[in-house]
Amino acid sequence: MPTDCISYQNSGYFSKLIVDYLNQEKEVQSFYHRFPTLENFKFQIEEKAANFSPENRKTLVTALKEQYNGFEISEATRQHIALLEDDNTFTITTGHQLNLFTGPLYFIYKIVSTINLVKQLKSAYPDYNFVPVYWMATEDHDFEEISYFYFKNKKIHWNRESFGPVGRLSTEGLDEVFEVFSKELGIGNNADHLRELFRKTYLEHSNLANATRFLVNKLFNEEGLVIVDGDDVSLKKLFVSFVKQEITEQLSFKKVSETLKQFEKYEIQVNPREINLFYIEDNLRERIVFENGKFQVNNTKISFTESELLSEIENHPNKISPNVLLRPLYQEIVLPNLCYIGGGGEIAYWLELKSMFEAHQVTFPVLLLRNSVLLATEKQIKKTDALNLSWADLFSKQTELINRKTAEYSEHTLDFSEQKAFLKVQFEKLNQIATQTDKSFSGAVKAQETKQLKGLENLEKRLLKAEKKTHQDRLSRIVEIQNELFPNHSLQERKCNFSEYFVTNETNLTKKILALLNPLSSEFYIIPLQ
C-alpha cells in the first residue's frame, strides 16, 4: 500500500480560498475569528461562555426533549441533552441536507469529524463538557439535491415533487424506492440489515425530518450525537429580534457586501440579498422581497406592510426561515457553539459572514474543514502496488498522470525541450544576420523559426501517442484503478453511498472511520477495507 500522504492543499480538489485559509495566508485572516487549533479553543470557550444566554440554553434543552419525544435514544445522547443546560457545556456542530439514505459518503465524514473533535476537546479541557451536534437542514427546499443516492453506480431515486421545506415532506412513495433498493442489495446478512434499516427509516416515519433523525441516530447511537431541527417554533422565537432587524435594516446585506469587496482574488460562494429570509408553510418556501412599497412573498399573492410583517414575525416565527447566509447566525444564537465543521463550499460561505456576526454581537465560531477520506479495498490496493502508483499519482488529473507514466515507462526521451532550445539558439544567430539585411529576409527567418518549432511540438505529440500505444496495457490498468477510486474523475466521497461498502463486508465501517480520523489534520485519509 502506498505510504505517502496527500494534504488538502496539494490534492487539487479545493478552491484557492480554502487553500489560503488552511495556510493561514494574510489575505484571508480578516475573514475568520480563530484558526482551529486545540490552543485556540480555550479562548473560544471563554468568549462563548460570556456571550451565551442561560435562557437560550433552557429553551434549547426543552425543544430537544420535545423533538426526541417518541424516539429511542442512547444514554450518551440523553446525558448530552441534559448537560446542555449547564453553562460549562458547549457544542461542536455540523449541518447537512436530509439526503436520502445519507446521500454521499461525506455526510458520514462530517459527523465523524464532529464527534472526534468533541473527544479531543474533552481530553484537552476536562473541566468543560462538549456535545456533538448535527443540525438538520429541514428548512431547505432543494429536493432534487437530496432525492437520490448511488448504490454501485445505480441511481436510487425518489421520484416526486416538493414545494415546501423538505423536513415537512411526507415519506409517501418511498415504499417504491425501498423495493428498487431491496432488489439491488441482493442476499446476505449485511444486505438484510440495510434493507431493514431503510424500511424502518422511511416506511415507519411520516416525514423526512423524523426519518432522518431515526437514521442518523441509528448510525451513531453510541456516540452521544445530538440532532437539532431548526424548524421549531420555540427556537425560532430566540431569533425574532434578528429577523426583525433583517427587515428594518438589511444589516446582513450591507455587511456581507462590504466583505465581498475584499474577495478580489477569490470566487464568491454566495451573494447576499437585500432580504435573506423565506416565508414557509408546509408546501411553500418562497423569498420575501420588497416591491412597490410592500413586502411580497415571491410567486404568491401574499404581501405585508412593514408593520404587518413585523407582527407576523412576532406572532408566527415558524413561518419565517433564514436563507443560507442567515442560517449560520440562527444556529449560533440557538447553540452554545464553538466550532462549525463543513466542506470546502460551506467554509467558503462562512468566511463571508464574520463582519455580519460582529455587527450583531454574536460570537463567530471556529471554522474547521471536515475530514476527507478515500476508501480502498484490498484488491484495489494490490492493483495500486502492482502498478507502482503513489497516492499523489492517483490524485493527479488523469491526462497528466498518463502522460507522466508514459514518459516514465518509455525508453526514449519524450520531452524535446533540448532540441527546441538548440533550435532557438540557431535562429537567434540567423536573426542577428537578418537585422543587417533586407526586412523580407528577417520575416522569412521568423516564419521558419515558428514553423520548425511547431514541427518539433507535433513530433513530440506523435511520439507520446506512439509510446502510449506501446504501453497501452499498463496505462489502461492505471486508468481503470483511478476510475474506480475517483468515480467521474471526482472524489469518491462526493458520489458513493455508505451502503455500497457496508453490503460487502464492512459492517464496522463507521467504527473504523471513528477510530482513525483526526479532525484537526489537513490530510486525506486513505482507509483500507477488508
C-alpha positions as CSV (number, residue, x, y, z in Angstrom):
1,M,0.0,0.0,0.0
2,P,1.4,3.5,-0.9
3,T,2.5,5.3,2.2
4,D,2.6,8.9,1.0
5,C,0.1,11.4,2.4
6,I,-1.9,13.9,0.5
7,S,-2.6,17.3,2.0
8,Y,-5.8,19.1,1.2
9,Q,-3.7,22.0,-0.2
10,N,-1.9,19.7,-2.7
11,S,-4.9,17.5,-3.6
12,G,-6.2,19.7,-6.3
13,Y,-9.8,19.4,-5.0
14,F,-10.1,22.7,-3.0
15,S,-10.5,26.3,-4.1
16,K,-7.8,28.9,-3.7
17,L,-9.8,30.5,-0.9
18,I,-9.8,27.2,1.1
19,V,-6.1,26.5,0.4
20,D,-5.2,30.0,1.6
21,Y,-7.4,29.6,4.6
22,L,-5.6,26.3,5.5
23,N,-2.3,28.0,5.0
24,Q,-3.5,31.0,7.2
25,E,-2.5,33.4,4.4
26,K,-2.5,37.1,5.4
27,E,-5.2,37.8,2.7
28,V,-7.9,35.7,4.5
29,Q,-7.1,36.3,8.1
30,S,-9.7,39.1,8.4
31,F,-12.4,36.6,7.2
32,Y,-12.2,34.3,10.3
33,H,-12.0,34.7,14.0
34,R,-9.7,31.9,15.3
35,F,-8.0,29.2,13.4
36,P,-8.8,25.6,14.5
37,T,-6.1,24.6,16.9
38,L,-6.5,23.0,20.3
39,E,-4.9,26.0,22.0
40,N,-7.4,28.5,20.3
41,F,-10.4,26.6,21.6
42,K,-9.5,27.9,25.1
43,F,-10.2,31.5,24.0
44,Q,-13.3,30.4,22.1
45,I,-14.7,28.8,25.2
46,E,-14.2,31.9,27.3
47,E,-15.7,34.2,24.7
48,K,-18.8,32.0,24.1
49,A,-19.3,31.4,27.8
50,A,-19.5,35.2,28.3
51,N,-21.9,35.7,25.3
52,F,-24.4,32.9,25.5
53,S,-27.7,33.3,27.4
54,P,-28.8,30.8,30.1
55,E,-32.4,31.3,28.9
56,N,-31.4,30.2,25.4
57,R,-29.9,27.0,27.0
58,K,-33.2,26.2,28.7
59,T,-35.2,26.8,25.6
60,L,-32.8,24.6,23.6
61,V,-33.0,21.7,26.1
62,T,-36.8,21.9,26.2
63,A,-37.0,21.9,22.4
64,L,-34.7,19.0,22.1
65,K,-36.6,16.9,24.6
66,E,-39.8,17.6,22.6
67,Q,-38.1,16.8,19.3
68,Y,-36.8,13.5,20.6
69,N,-40.2,12.5,22.0
70,G,-41.1,9.0,20.7
71,F,-37.5,8.2,19.6
72,E,-35.4,5.6,21.3
73,I,-32.0,7.2,22.1
74,S,-28.8,6.1,23.8
75,E,-27.9,7.1,27.3
76,A,-25.0,9.1,25.9
77,T,-27.3,11.3,23.9
78,R,-29.7,11.7,26.8
79,Q,-26.9,12.8,29.0
80,H,-25.6,15.3,26.4
81,I,-29.0,16.9,26.1
82,A,-29.2,17.3,29.9
83,L,-25.6,18.7,30.0
84,L,-26.6,21.4,27.5
85,E,-28.4,23.2,30.3
86,D,-25.1,23.7,32.2
87,D,-23.1,26.8,31.5
88,N,-19.8,24.9,31.1
89,T,-21.2,22.8,28.2
90,F,-20.5,23.7,24.6
91,T,-21.3,22.3,21.2
92,I,-19.4,21.3,18.1
93,T,-21.7,21.4,15.1
94,T,-22.0,20.2,11.6
95,G,-25.0,20.6,9.3
96,H,-26.3,18.9,6.2
97,Q,-29.2,18.3,4.0
98,L,-31.7,15.5,4.5
99,N,-30.2,13.3,1.8
100,L,-31.9,10.1,1.0
101,F,-30.2,7.3,3.0
102,T,-27.4,9.8,3.9
103,G,-26.5,10.5,0.2
104,P,-22.7,10.7,-0.5
105,L,-20.1,9.4,2.0
106,Y,-19.0,12.9,3.1
107,F,-22.3,13.1,5.1
108,I,-20.8,10.4,7.4
109,Y,-17.4,12.1,7.5
110,K,-18.8,15.4,8.6
111,I,-20.5,13.8,11.6
112,V,-17.4,11.7,12.5
113,S,-15.2,14.8,12.4
114,T,-17.7,16.5,14.8
115,I,-17.8,13.5,17.2
116,N,-14.0,13.1,17.2
117,L,-13.3,16.8,17.8
118,V,-15.6,16.6,20.9
119,K,-13.4,13.8,22.2
120,Q,-10.2,15.7,21.6
121,L,-11.6,18.8,23.3
122,K,-12.8,16.8,26.3
123,S,-9.3,15.4,26.7
124,A,-7.7,18.8,26.4
125,Y,-10.2,20.7,28.6
126,P,-11.6,18.1,31.1
127,D,-13.4,20.9,33.2
128,Y,-15.8,21.5,30.3
129,N,-18.3,19.4,28.5
130,F,-18.6,19.2,24.7
131,V,-21.6,17.9,22.7
132,P,-21.5,16.8,19.0
133,V,-24.4,18.3,17.1
134,Y,-25.9,17.5,13.7
135,W,-28.1,20.4,12.5
136,M,-30.6,19.0,10.1
137,A,-31.3,21.3,7.1
138,T,-35.0,20.7,7.4
139,E,-36.0,24.1,6.0
140,D,-34.1,23.6,2.8
141,H,-36.2,23.3,-0.4
142,D,-33.8,21.9,-3.0
143,F,-35.4,18.5,-3.2
144,E,-33.6,17.5,-6.4
145,E,-30.3,17.6,-4.5
146,I,-31.4,15.1,-1.8
147,S,-33.8,12.8,-3.6
148,Y,-31.3,10.1,-4.6
149,F,-28.2,8.2,-3.8
150,Y,-25.9,5.9,-5.7
151,F,-25.5,2.2,-5.0
152,K,-22.8,0.5,-7.1
153,N,-23.2,3.2,-9.8
154,K,-27.0,2.8,-9.9
155,K,-29.0,5.9,-9.1
156,I,-31.7,5.1,-6.5
157,H,-34.2,7.9,-7.0
158,W,-37.3,9.1,-5.2
159,N,-39.4,10.5,-7.9
160,R,-41.9,13.1,-6.6
161,E,-42.5,16.8,-6.3
162,S,-41.7,19.0,-3.3
163,F,-42.5,22.7,-2.9
164,G,-42.0,23.4,0.9
165,P,-39.4,22.7,3.5
166,V,-38.1,19.2,2.9
167,G,-38.2,18.3,6.6
168,R,-42.0,18.5,6.5
169,L,-42.2,16.4,3.3
170,S,-44.3,13.2,3.6
171,T,-42.4,10.0,3.1
172,E,-45.1,8.8,0.7
173,G,-43.7,7.0,-2.3
174,L,-40.6,5.7,-0.5
175,D,-42.1,2.2,-0.4
176,E,-41.5,2.1,-4.1
177,V,-37.9,3.2,-3.6
178,F,-37.5,0.5,-1.0
179,E,-38.5,-2.2,-3.5
180,V,-35.9,-0.9,-6.0
181,F,-33.1,-0.7,-3.4
182,S,-34.1,-4.1,-1.9
183,K,-33.6,-5.8,-5.3
184,E,-30.2,-4.1,-5.8
185,L,-29.0,-5.2,-2.4
186,G,-29.1,-8.9,-3.2
187,I,-28.8,-11.6,-0.5
188,G,-26.8,-11.9,2.7
189,N,-26.9,-10.7,6.3
190,N,-25.5,-7.3,5.5
191,A,-28.0,-6.8,2.8
192,D,-30.8,-7.8,5.1
193,H,-29.5,-5.3,7.7
194,L,-29.5,-2.5,5.2
195,R,-32.9,-3.5,3.9
196,E,-34.4,-3.4,7.5
197,L,-32.6,-0.1,8.2
198,F,-34.1,1.6,5.1
199,R,-37.6,0.1,5.8
200,K,-37.7,1.3,9.4
201,T,-36.3,4.7,8.5
202,Y,-38.6,5.6,5.7
203,L,-41.6,3.3,5.9
204,E,-42.2,3.8,9.7
205,H,-41.8,7.6,9.8
206,S,-44.3,10.1,8.3
207,N,-42.0,12.9,7.3
208,L,-38.4,13.3,6.1
209,A,-37.2,15.1,9.3
210,N,-38.2,12.3,11.6
211,A,-36.9,9.7,9.2
212,T,-33.5,11.4,9.0
213,R,-33.4,11.7,12.8
214,F,-34.1,8.0,13.2
215,L,-31.4,7.0,10.6
216,V,-28.6,9.2,11.9
217,N,-29.4,8.2,15.4
218,K,-29.1,4.5,14.4
219,L,-25.8,5.1,12.7
220,F,-24.3,7.0,15.6
221,N,-26.4,5.9,18.6
222,E,-23.5,5.2,21.0
223,E,-21.6,8.4,20.3
224,G,-23.9,10.8,22.0
225,L,-24.7,12.8,18.9
226,V,-27.5,15.3,19.4
227,I,-29.7,16.1,16.3
228,V,-31.3,19.5,16.1
229,D,-34.2,20.5,13.9
230,G,-34.2,24.3,13.4
231,D,-37.8,24.2,12.1
232,D,-39.0,24.6,15.6
233,V,-41.2,27.5,16.8
234,S,-39.6,27.7,20.3
235,L,-36.1,28.0,18.7
236,K,-37.4,30.5,16.1
237,K,-38.6,32.8,18.9
238,L,-35.0,33.2,20.0
239,F,-34.3,34.6,16.6
240,V,-37.2,37.0,16.3
241,S,-35.3,40.2,17.1
242,F,-32.7,39.4,14.5
243,V,-35.3,38.6,11.9
244,K,-37.0,42.0,12.6
245,Q,-33.6,43.7,12.2
246,E,-33.2,42.0,8.8
247,I,-36.5,43.5,7.7
248,T,-35.9,47.0,9.0
249,E,-32.1,47.5,8.5
250,Q,-30.9,44.8,5.9
251,L,-27.8,44.5,8.1
252,S,-26.7,41.2,6.6
253,F,-26.8,42.5,3.1
254,K,-24.7,45.6,4.0
255,K,-22.1,43.7,6.0
256,V,-21.6,40.8,3.7
257,S,-21.5,43.1,0.6
258,E,-18.7,45.0,2.3
259,T,-16.8,41.8,3.0
260,L,-17.1,40.6,-0.6
261,K,-15.3,43.8,-1.8
262,Q,-12.2,42.2,-0.3
263,F,-12.7,38.9,-2.2
264,E,-10.9,40.1,-5.3
265,K,-8.7,37.0,-5.5
266,Y,-11.4,34.6,-4.7
267,E,-14.6,33.1,-6.1
268,I,-17.7,34.3,-4.3
269,Q,-19.6,31.3,-2.9
270,V,-22.9,33.1,-2.0
271,N,-24.2,36.6,-2.9
272,P,-26.3,38.3,-0.2
273,R,-29.9,39.5,-1.0
274,E,-31.4,42.7,0.4
275,I,-33.7,40.4,2.5
276,N,-32.2,37.0,3.3
277,L,-35.5,35.4,4.5
278,F,-38.0,32.9,3.2
279,Y,-41.7,32.6,4.0
280,I,-42.6,29.0,4.6
281,E,-45.7,26.8,5.0
282,D,-46.0,23.0,4.6
283,N,-46.0,23.3,0.8
284,L,-44.5,26.7,0.4
285,R,-41.0,28.2,0.6
286,E,-40.5,31.5,-1.2
287,R,-38.3,34.5,-0.8
288,I,-39.5,37.7,0.9
289,V,-38.9,40.6,-1.4
290,F,-39.6,44.3,-1.1
291,E,-41.6,45.6,-4.1
292,N,-43.8,48.6,-4.7
293,G,-43.6,49.7,-1.1
294,K,-44.7,46.3,0.3
295,F,-43.0,43.1,1.4
296,Q,-44.1,40.4,-1.1
297,V,-43.8,36.6,-0.8
298,N,-42.3,35.8,-4.2
299,N,-44.6,33.9,-6.7
300,T,-47.6,34.3,-4.4
301,K,-50.3,36.9,-3.7
302,I,-49.2,37.1,0.0
303,S,-47.9,40.6,0.9
304,F,-47.4,42.7,4.0
305,T,-46.7,46.3,5.0
306,E,-43.7,46.6,7.3
307,S,-45.8,46.7,10.4
308,E,-47.8,43.7,9.3
309,L,-44.7,41.7,8.5
310,L,-43.1,42.6,11.9
311,S,-46.3,41.4,13.6
312,E,-46.3,38.2,11.5
313,I,-42.7,37.6,12.7
314,E,-43.6,38.1,16.3
315,N,-46.8,36.0,16.3
316,H,-45.8,33.3,13.8
317,P,-42.0,33.0,13.8
318,N,-42.3,29.4,12.5
319,K,-43.4,30.9,9.1
320,I,-40.1,32.7,8.7
321,S,-37.0,30.9,7.5
322,P,-33.4,32.1,7.2
323,N,-31.6,31.6,3.9
324,V,-28.1,30.2,3.5
325,L,-26.5,33.4,4.8
326,L,-28.7,33.9,7.9
327,R,-29.0,30.2,8.9
328,P,-25.4,30.3,10.4
329,L,-26.4,33.3,12.6
330,Y,-29.6,31.5,13.7
331,Q,-27.6,28.4,14.5
332,E,-25.1,30.3,16.6
333,I,-27.9,32.1,18.6
334,V,-29.6,28.8,19.4
335,L,-26.5,26.8,20.3
336,P,-23.6,27.3,22.7
337,N,-21.4,26.5,19.8
338,L,-17.6,26.8,19.5
339,C,-16.9,25.4,16.0
340,Y,-18.7,24.7,12.7
341,I,-17.4,21.8,10.7
342,G,-18.2,21.7,7.0
343,G,-17.0,21.0,3.5
344,G,-15.0,23.4,1.3
345,G,-18.1,25.1,-0.1
346,E,-19.6,25.6,3.3
347,I,-16.4,27.0,4.8
348,A,-16.1,29.4,1.8
349,Y,-19.5,31.0,2.5
350,W,-19.0,31.1,6.3
351,L,-15.8,33.1,5.5
352,E,-18.1,35.8,4.1
353,L,-20.0,36.3,7.3
354,K,-17.7,37.4,10.1
355,S,-18.5,41.1,9.9
356,M,-22.2,40.3,9.9
357,F,-21.7,38.4,13.2
358,E,-19.7,41.2,14.7
359,A,-22.5,43.7,13.8
360,H,-25.0,41.5,15.6
361,Q,-22.6,41.0,18.5
362,V,-22.7,37.2,18.2
363,T,-19.5,35.2,18.6
364,F,-18.2,33.9,15.3
365,P,-17.3,30.2,15.6
366,V,-14.1,28.5,14.7
367,L,-14.3,27.1,11.2
368,L,-13.0,23.6,10.5
369,L,-12.8,21.8,7.2
370,R,-14.2,18.3,7.7
371,N,-12.1,15.2,7.2
372,S,-11.9,13.7,3.7
373,V,-11.4,10.0,3.1
374,L,-10.6,7.6,0.3
375,L,-11.8,4.1,0.9
376,A,-9.8,1.4,-0.9
377,T,-10.5,-2.3,-1.0
378,E,-7.7,-4.9,-0.5
379,K,-8.0,-5.7,-4.2
380,Q,-7.6,-2.1,-5.2
381,I,-4.6,-1.6,-3.0
382,K,-2.9,-4.6,-4.6
383,K,-3.6,-3.2,-8.1
384,T,-2.1,0.1,-7.0
385,D,1.0,-1.6,-5.6
386,A,1.4,-3.7,-8.7
387,L,1.4,-0.6,-10.9
388,N,3.9,1.2,-8.5
389,L,1.5,4.1,-8.0
390,S,1.6,6.6,-5.2
391,W,-1.5,8.3,-3.8
392,A,-0.1,11.5,-5.3
393,D,-0.3,9.8,-8.7
394,L,-3.9,8.7,-8.1
395,F,-4.9,12.2,-7.0
396,S,-3.5,13.7,-10.3
397,K,-5.6,14.7,-13.2
398,Q,-5.9,11.7,-15.4
399,T,-4.3,13.2,-18.5
400,E,-1.3,14.4,-16.5
401,L,-0.9,11.1,-14.9
402,I,-1.0,9.1,-18.1
403,N,1.5,11.5,-19.8
404,R,3.8,11.3,-16.8
405,K,3.7,7.5,-16.6
406,T,4.2,7.1,-20.4
407,A,7.4,9.2,-20.1
408,E,8.4,7.0,-17.1
409,Y,7.9,3.7,-19.0
410,S,9.4,4.9,-22.2
411,E,13.0,4.1,-23.2
412,H,13.1,7.3,-25.1
413,T,13.1,11.0,-24.1
414,L,9.6,12.3,-24.8
415,D,10.5,15.9,-24.0
416,F,12.0,17.8,-26.9
417,S,13.0,20.8,-24.8
418,E,16.7,20.3,-25.5
419,Q,16.1,20.2,-29.3
420,K,13.8,23.3,-29.0
421,A,16.4,25.2,-27.1
422,F,19.1,24.3,-29.7
423,L,16.8,25.4,-32.5
424,K,16.2,28.7,-30.8
425,V,19.9,29.4,-30.5
426,Q,20.4,28.7,-34.2
427,F,17.6,31.1,-35.1
428,E,19.0,33.8,-32.8
429,K,22.1,33.7,-34.9
430,L,20.1,33.9,-38.1
431,N,18.0,36.8,-36.7
432,Q,21.3,38.7,-36.0
433,I,22.2,38.3,-39.6
434,A,18.6,39.2,-40.7
435,T,18.7,42.5,-38.9
436,Q,21.7,43.5,-41.1
437,T,19.9,42.7,-44.4
438,D,16.6,43.3,-46.1
439,K,13.4,43.2,-43.9
440,S,11.9,40.5,-46.1
441,F,14.7,38.1,-45.1
442,S,14.0,38.9,-41.4
443,G,10.4,37.9,-41.8
444,A,11.3,34.7,-43.6
445,V,13.6,33.7,-40.7
446,K,10.9,34.3,-38.1
447,A,8.3,32.4,-40.1
448,Q,10.8,29.5,-40.5
449,E,11.5,29.5,-36.7
450,T,7.8,29.3,-35.9
451,K,7.3,26.5,-38.5
452,Q,10.2,24.4,-37.2
453,L,9.3,24.8,-33.5
454,K,5.7,23.9,-34.4
455,G,7.1,20.8,-36.2
456,L,9.0,19.7,-33.2
457,E,5.9,20.1,-31.0
458,N,3.9,18.0,-33.4
459,L,6.7,15.3,-33.4
460,E,6.7,15.4,-29.6
461,K,2.9,14.8,-29.5
462,R,3.2,12.0,-32.1
463,L,6.0,10.3,-30.1
464,L,3.9,10.5,-26.9
465,K,0.9,9.0,-28.8
466,A,3.1,6.2,-30.2
467,E,4.5,5.4,-26.7
468,K,1.0,5.3,-25.2
469,K,0.2,2.5,-27.7
470,T,3.4,0.7,-26.8
471,H,2.5,0.8,-23.1
472,Q,-1.3,0.6,-23.5
473,D,-1.8,-2.4,-21.2
474,R,-0.2,-0.8,-18.1
475,L,-1.8,2.6,-18.9
476,S,-5.2,1.1,-19.3
477,R,-4.9,-0.6,-15.9
478,I,-3.9,2.8,-14.4
479,V,-7.0,4.4,-15.9
480,E,-9.1,1.6,-14.6
481,I,-8.0,1.8,-11.0
482,Q,-8.1,5.6,-10.9
483,N,-11.7,5.5,-12.3
484,E,-12.6,3.0,-9.6
485,L,-11.3,5.2,-6.8
486,F,-12.3,8.5,-8.3
487,P,-15.7,8.0,-10.0
488,N,-16.4,10.5,-12.7
489,H,-13.0,12.0,-12.1
490,S,-14.1,13.3,-8.8
491,L,-13.7,12.4,-5.1
492,Q,-15.3,9.1,-4.1
493,E,-16.9,10.7,-1.1
494,R,-18.9,13.0,-3.3
495,K,-20.8,10.2,-5.1
496,C,-20.7,6.8,-3.3
497,N,-23.1,5.9,-0.5
498,F,-22.0,4.1,2.7
499,S,-24.3,1.1,1.8
500,E,-22.1,0.1,-1.1
501,Y,-19.2,-0.7,1.3
502,F,-21.4,-2.0,4.2
503,V,-23.1,-4.6,2.0
504,T,-19.9,-6.3,1.1
505,N,-18.3,-7.0,4.4
506,E,-17.6,-3.6,6.1
507,T,-20.2,-3.9,8.9
508,N,-17.9,-1.9,11.2
509,L,-17.3,0.9,8.6
510,T,-18.5,3.7,10.9
511,K,-16.5,2.4,13.8
512,K,-13.4,2.1,11.7
513,I,-13.7,5.7,10.5
514,L,-14.4,6.9,14.0
515,A,-11.2,5.2,15.2
516,L,-9.0,6.7,12.5
517,L,-10.0,10.3,11.7
518,N,-8.3,13.3,13.4
519,P,-10.4,16.3,12.6
520,L,-7.5,18.8,13.2
521,S,-5.4,17.1,10.5
522,S,-5.4,18.6,7.0
523,E,-4.7,15.4,5.1
524,F,-6.8,12.9,3.2
525,Y,-7.2,9.6,5.0
526,I,-6.7,6.5,2.9
527,I,-8.6,3.8,4.7
528,P,-8.1,0.1,3.6
529,L,-11.2,-2.1,3.6
530,Q,-11.2,-5.8,4.1
